[in-house]
């Protein structure tokens, strides 16, 4: 039944090597909430914080269950920092990045399971996203596409069907895309997802729930 399928899916996600990358200056008042939300998933996630060199030691002491690495020399930007964080993970199967003022919700595990089910194939899985205020109060949902086959047409209309905050990328998809375009200063996450869609990386809407 559905419960056995859920158990098998959860076991697959647990066996998969999960990487979570957070770029941070080490100054966000919500970073502790971000780190706690990853830990609360109850999965064996390797959480990498990427920070300026001067902040690495302090963050490692504050968050001993994460791995803190220095961003590239010269302040190359957030997307270069995320690329560096992914490289620092080493071996991984599925990956997401989460900003230092965002939190993951328990249903995010559904997205992880969907990506883990790709078993080495290129895939981007995603779920719903919501806006929250400084106190964590829900402000509203950001609409997503429930029908991934429509995503390319939506991008062509300059409508974003998928948002980074709810996505998980498999290693094969990351390798095909070559990571984020480090020359960009803004919207690099949107650019990566649009580029993946145009280049034929399969997308799957794992859940319409907010993750």
Secondary structure, DSSP 4 states (H G I P E B T S, - for coil): -HHHHHHHHHHHHHHS-EEEEEE--S--TTHHHHHHHHHTT-S-EEEEEEE-GGGHHHHHHH-TTSEEEEPPTTT--HHHHHHHHHHHH-S-SEEEE--TT----TTHHHHHHHHHTTTTS--EEEEEEEEE-TT--EEEEEP--S-GGGHHHHHHTT-----GGGEEEEHHHHHHHTS--TT-SS-HHHHHHHHHHHTT--EEEEEEEE-
